[in-house]
Amino acid sequence: MDNDPGQPNPIRRLVQWAITPPQSYGVYLVGIVLVYTLSFYAGTMKPKHGPAAPVTAPAPPRN
């Protein structure tokens, strides 16, 4: 029987390529930039509010 698996799948080849030293530095930096960009974008988002409720007059103080 032949147990030769053939070529590894594309995801495994990509991971093996990305963990080699020169590429790993670039992948790390791209990951940091991506996390920073997404967190900055999420921090600038404003929540959607419904229509403002009418302001009621304050009740007179109780004695």
C-alpha positions in Angstrom: 0.0 0.0 0.0 1.1 3.5 -0.8 0.7 6.0 2.1 1.8 9.0 0.1 -0.6 11.8 0.9 0.2 13.7 -2.2 0.3 17.5 -2.0 -1.0 19.1 1.2 -4.1 21.1 0.9 -3.8 24.8 0.1 -4.6 26.0 3.6 -1.8 23.9 5.1 0.6 25.1 2.4 -0.3 28.7 3.3 0.2 28.1 7.0 3.6 26.5 6.4 4.5 29.5 4.2 3.3 32.0 6.7 5.2 30.5 9.7 8.7 30.7 8.0 10.8 33.5 9.5 10.7 36.2 6.8 7.0 35.9 6.2 6.1 35.4 9.8 7.2 39.0 10.6 5.0 40.4 7.9 2.1 38.3 8.9 2.5 39.4 12.5 2.6 43.1 11.5 -0.4 42.8 9.2 -2.3 41.1 12.1 -1.4 44.0 14.4 -2.5 46.6 11.9 -5.7 44.7 11.2 -6.6 44.5 14.9 -5.8 48.2 15.4 -7.9 49.2 12.4 -10.9 47.1 13.4 -10.8 48.3 17.0 -10.4 51.9 16.0 -13.4 51.6 13.6 -15.5 49.9 16.3 -14.6 52.6 18.7 -15.8 55.4 16.4 -19.2 53.8 15.8 -22.0 55.6 17.4 -25.0 53.6 18.8 -28.3 54.3 17.1 -30.8 56.0 19.4 -34.5 56.2 19.0 -36.4 59.4 18.9 -35.7 61.7 21.9 -38.3 61.5 24.6 -39.9 64.9 25.5 -38.4 66.5 28.5 -40.9 66.8 31.3 -40.9 69.6 33.9 -39.5 68.6 37.2 -42.0 68.0 40.0 -42.1 70.5 42.8 -40.1 69.5 45.9 -42.0 67.5 48.6 -42.1 68.9 52.1 
